Amino acid sequence: MNACDKIKERSQQAKQKMPSKKNSHGGSRPGAGRKPKYEQPVSVHFKMPLDLLEKLSIWADERDLNRSEAIVEAIKRLTRRVQVPD
């Protein structure tokens, strides 16, 4: 029996000796947690010039938005008049 096996055996023996604890605190609750902002969020990755990113960050800060929210808001403003075909 090598050293690794001895360590594993001791660990298993220690687990067997310990009394099992009953989990006495809550657990998951229906409806708990952060609610999603968007119905079907999709990750989008793209590159942009640094100066444009800095302008976006300033625009977002002025409106108390994070960058993702700022990008969504900017795209909504740009596409207000665009109609998606059925």
C-alpha positions in Angstrom: 0.0 0.0 0.0 1.5 3.3 -1.0 1.3 6.6 0.8 -1.6 7.9 -1.4 -3.7 4.8 -0.7 -3.0 5.2 3.1 -4.2 8.8 3.0 -7.4 7.8 1.1 -8.0 5.0 3.6 -7.6 7.4 6.6 -9.9 9.9 5.0 -12.6 7.3 4.4 -12.2 6.0 8.0 -12.6 9.5 9.4 -15.8 10.1 7.3 -17.2 6.8 8.7 -16.5 7.8 12.3 -18.1 11.3 12.0 -21.8 11.4 12.8 -23.9 12.6 9.9 -25.2 16.1 10.4 -28.8 16.9 9.5 -28.9 20.0 7.4 -31.1 22.2 9.6 -31.1 25.4 7.6 -33.4 26.2 4.7 -32.4 25.4 1.2 -33.6 26.6 -2.1 -36.9 28.4 -2.1 -39.3 28.8 -5.0 -39.0 32.3 -6.5 -35.7 33.1 -4.8 -32.8 34.7 -6.6 -32.3 37.5 -9.0 -35.0 37.9 -11.6 -33.8 38.0 -15.3 -33.8 41.4 -16.9 -34.5 40.1 -20.4 -36.8 37.3 -21.5 -34.3 35.5 -23.7 -30.8 36.9 -23.1 -28.1 35.9 -25.6 -24.4 36.4 -25.2 -22.8 38.5 -27.9 -19.1 39.1 -28.3 -17.5 41.7 -30.5 -14.6 44.1 -30.8 -14.8 47.9 -30.8 -12.4 50.8 -30.9 -11.2 51.8 -27.4 -12.3 55.4 -27.9 -15.8 54.2 -28.7 -15.8 52.0 -25.6 -14.8 55.0 -23.4 -17.6 57.1 -24.9 -20.0 54.2 -24.2 -18.8 53.9 -20.6 -19.3 57.7 -20.1 -22.8 57.5 -21.6 -23.7 54.5 -19.4 -22.4 56.2 -16.2 -24.5 59.3 -17.0 -27.6 57.1 -17.1 -26.6 54.8 -14.2 -26.4 51.8 -16.6 -23.8 49.1 -16.9 -22.2 48.5 -20.3 -24.5 45.7 -21.3 -27.6 47.8 -20.5 -26.1 50.8 -22.3 -25.5 48.7 -25.5 -29.1 47.3 -25.3 -30.5 50.8 -24.8 -28.4 52.3 -27.7 -29.5 49.5 -30.1 -33.1 50.0 -29.1 -32.8 53.7 -29.9 -31.1 53.0 -33.2 -33.7 50.4 -34.2 -37.0 52.1 -33.1 -38.3 52.4 -36.6 -37.1 49.0 -37.9 -39.8 46.4 -38.3 -39.0 42.8 -38.1 -40.9 40.7 -40.7 -43.0 37.8 -39.3 
